[in-house]
Amino acid sequence: MNKWKIAFFLLVLILIGLVVGLFYWISTPSDSSEEQIETTNYTGNVLTVNSTKEDFEGIANTFMKKAVGRKTLPLKLELKDQVILTSEIIAFRSIIPVKMYFEPFVEENGDIRLVQSSLEIGIVKLPPETVLKVLKDSIQLPNWMIVKPSDKEVLIQLANIPMASGVHVRAKELNLAEDVIKLEIVIPDE
């Protein structure tokens, strides 16, 4: 056997190993020990704020950009009749657009739970758990935004978003179809 045949077969084995490794990384379930910071029920003076989808979208994107710092954030939130998270996945030097659609639910403690309803990822069909796992593993999200691939959901812990003067926010109502968004701003007594 000449050295070119050996080099060719070695290259083929390396490529097969890379494809198998990538498939294994994408298909393995994410850590079951998903972090969840306990949300405290803050007390103080409460101010109820009504918002529109457009205003809430702008505020949410601003807080996500601040939380990530100077890094460019390949994650954008849009509000239509559903919450839409738009991102990009880079694979084999190609940028693949990803749109994830979520139904929002307000938790009793004021957190927002986004349950995935559908997704668009280029022309490739992938299960939602896989896309959320790749999102969780490839983008450093703020600690108040918890991705749970196994549950097909994202939890946004509003009370844990760092704000000036010890102010905390919690959701009261989130009705996107009627453009009704009510938030409570809790200002501590001290």
C-alpha positions as CSV (number, residue, x, y, z in Angstrom):
1,M,0.0,0.0,0.0
2,N,1.4,3.4,-0.9
3,K,1.5,6.3,1.5
4,W,-1.3,8.2,-0.4
5,K,-3.8,5.4,0.2
6,I,-2.9,5.3,3.9
7,A,-3.3,9.1,4.2
8,F,-6.6,8.9,2.4
9,F,-8.0,6.2,4.7
10,L,-6.6,8.0,7.8
11,L,-8.4,11.2,6.6
12,V,-11.7,9.3,6.1
13,L,-11.4,7.8,9.6
14,I,-10.8,11.2,11.1
15,L,-13.9,12.6,9.2
16,I,-16.1,9.7,10.3
17,G,-14.9,10.2,13.9
18,L,-15.7,13.9,13.8
19,V,-19.2,13.3,12.4
20,V,-19.9,10.6,15.0
21,G,-18.6,12.9,17.8
22,L,-20.8,15.8,16.6
23,F,-23.8,13.5,16.4
24,Y,-23.1,12.1,19.9
25,W,-22.7,15.7,21.4
26,I,-26.0,16.9,19.8
27,S,-28.0,13.8,20.7
28,T,-26.9,13.2,24.3
29,P,-29.3,14.6,26.8
30,S,-28.3,17.8,28.7
31,D,-27.4,17.6,32.4
32,S,-30.4,16.6,34.4
33,S,-29.1,18.8,37.2
34,E,-30.4,21.9,35.5
35,E,-29.7,25.0,37.6
36,Q,-32.6,26.8,39.1
37,I,-32.0,29.7,41.3
38,E,-34.6,30.0,44.0
39,T,-36.8,33.0,43.4
40,T,-37.5,35.0,46.5
41,N,-40.9,36.6,47.1
42,Y,-39.8,40.1,47.6
43,T,-41.9,42.5,49.7
44,G,-42.2,46.2,49.7
45,N,-44.2,48.9,47.9
46,V,-45.7,47.5,44.7
47,L,-46.1,49.5,41.5
48,T,-48.1,47.9,38.7
49,V,-47.0,48.7,35.2
50,N,-48.9,48.1,32.0
51,S,-46.8,47.5,28.9
52,T,-47.2,46.8,25.2
53,K,-45.5,43.9,23.3
54,E,-43.2,46.4,21.6
55,D,-42.0,48.0,24.8
56,F,-41.6,44.7,26.7
57,E,-39.6,43.3,23.7
58,G,-37.2,46.3,23.8
59,I,-36.7,46.1,27.5
60,A,-36.1,42.3,27.4
61,N,-33.6,42.5,24.6
62,T,-31.8,45.4,26.5
63,F,-31.5,43.3,29.7
64,M,-30.3,40.2,27.7
65,K,-27.6,42.3,26.0
66,K,-26.5,43.9,29.4
67,A,-26.3,40.5,31.0
68,V,-24.0,39.1,28.3
69,G,-21.8,42.1,28.4
70,R,-19.7,43.1,25.4
71,K,-20.1,39.9,23.6
72,T,-22.4,40.0,20.6
73,L,-25.7,38.3,21.5
74,P,-27.0,35.9,18.9
75,L,-30.3,35.7,20.7
76,K,-33.2,38.1,20.1
77,L,-36.7,38.0,21.6
78,E,-39.7,39.0,19.6
79,L,-43.3,39.2,20.8
80,K,-46.1,38.4,18.4
81,D,-49.0,36.0,19.4
82,Q,-46.2,33.9,20.8
83,V,-42.8,34.6,22.2
84,I,-40.2,34.1,19.5
85,L,-36.5,33.5,20.3
86,T,-34.3,34.0,17.2
87,S,-30.7,32.8,17.2
88,E,-28.0,31.3,15.0
89,I,-26.1,28.1,15.1
90,I,-22.8,27.9,13.3
91,A,-22.1,24.4,11.8
92,F,-19.4,23.6,9.3
93,R,-18.7,27.3,8.6
94,S,-22.4,28.0,7.8
95,I,-24.7,30.2,9.8
96,I,-28.0,28.4,10.3
97,P,-30.9,30.6,11.5
98,V,-33.1,29.3,14.3
99,K,-36.5,30.5,15.4
100,M,-38.1,29.0,18.5
101,Y,-41.7,29.6,19.3
102,F,-42.9,29.6,22.9
103,E,-46.2,29.9,24.7
104,P,-45.7,32.2,27.7
105,F,-47.1,31.4,31.2
106,V,-46.9,33.5,34.3
107,E,-45.9,31.5,37.4
108,E,-47.4,32.3,40.8
109,N,-44.1,33.8,42.0
110,G,-44.0,36.2,39.0
111,D,-41.5,34.2,36.8
112,I,-42.3,33.7,33.1
113,R,-42.2,30.1,31.8
114,L,-41.9,29.8,28.1
115,V,-43.0,26.4,26.8
116,Q,-41.8,25.6,23.3
117,S,-44.6,25.1,20.8
118,S,-42.6,24.8,17.5
119,L,-39.3,25.7,15.9
120,E,-37.7,26.5,12.5
121,I,-34.1,25.7,12.0
122,G,-32.9,26.3,8.4
123,I,-34.1,23.3,6.4
124,V,-33.1,20.7,8.9
125,K,-35.7,19.0,11.2
126,L,-34.4,18.6,14.7
127,P,-36.3,17.8,17.9
128,P,-36.9,20.8,20.1
129,E,-34.9,19.2,23.0
130,T,-31.8,19.1,20.7
131,V,-32.1,22.8,19.7
132,L,-32.6,23.9,23.3
133,K,-29.6,21.8,24.4
134,V,-27.4,23.3,21.7
135,L,-28.6,26.8,22.7
136,K,-27.9,26.1,26.3
137,D,-24.4,24.6,25.6
138,S,-23.3,27.2,23.0
139,I,-24.5,30.5,24.4
140,Q,-23.6,31.8,27.8
141,L,-27.1,33.0,29.0
142,P,-27.7,35.2,32.0
143,N,-28.2,33.2,35.3
144,W,-31.8,34.4,35.4
145,M,-32.6,32.7,32.1
146,I,-32.7,28.9,32.6
147,V,-33.0,26.6,29.6
148,K,-34.5,23.2,30.3
149,P,-34.1,21.0,27.2
150,S,-35.8,17.9,28.6
151,D,-38.9,19.9,29.5
152,K,-38.9,21.9,26.2
153,E,-39.0,25.2,28.1
154,V,-37.1,28.3,29.2
155,L,-37.7,29.9,32.6
156,I,-37.2,33.6,33.0
157,Q,-36.8,34.5,36.6
158,L,-37.7,38.2,36.6
159,A,-37.0,38.7,40.3
160,N,-33.4,37.6,39.8
161,I,-32.6,40.2,37.2
162,P,-30.1,42.6,38.8
163,M,-31.6,46.1,39.0
164,A,-30.6,49.4,40.7
165,S,-31.8,50.3,44.2
166,G,-32.8,46.8,45.1
167,V,-35.9,47.0,42.9
168,H,-37.4,43.7,41.7
169,V,-39.8,42.8,38.9
170,R,-42.5,40.1,38.7
171,A,-45.0,39.3,36.0
172,K,-48.7,39.6,36.8
173,E,-50.3,39.0,33.4
174,L,-49.0,38.1,30.0
175,N,-51.7,38.0,27.3
176,L,-50.0,38.5,24.0
177,A,-53.1,38.0,21.8
178,E,-54.7,41.1,23.4
179,D,-51.4,43.0,23.9
180,V,-51.8,43.0,27.7
181,I,-48.6,42.8,29.7
182,K,-48.8,43.7,33.4
183,L,-45.7,43.7,35.6
184,E,-45.2,44.5,39.2
185,I,-42.2,46.5,40.4
186,V,-41.4,45.8,44.0
187,I,-39.6,48.7,45.7
188,P,-38.2,47.7,49.1
189,D,-39.3,49.6,52.2
190,E,-35.8,50.4,53.4
